[in-house]
Amino acid sequence: MIIVNVKEGESLDRALKRFKKKFEKTGVLRELRSRQAYEKTSVTRRIQVKKAIYKQSLNQDTNV
């Protein structure tokens, strides 16, 4: 359970923004979306490899 204490004089918008940030870090929505439909392990692995290749290409571009 996520708890966000509202500080003295803090606006509700600011507290809501902190709540959203904490909620995003937990990864609940990402997990929920991934469980909407079954994905074969081979497809999952293929996606992970593509992401890794993409990240490596970004790192190589910044190092050049």
Secondary structure, DSSP 4 states (H G I P E B T S, - for coil): ----PPPTT--HHHHHHHHHHHHHHHTHHHHHHHTSS---HHHHHHHHHHHHHHHHHHHHHHH-
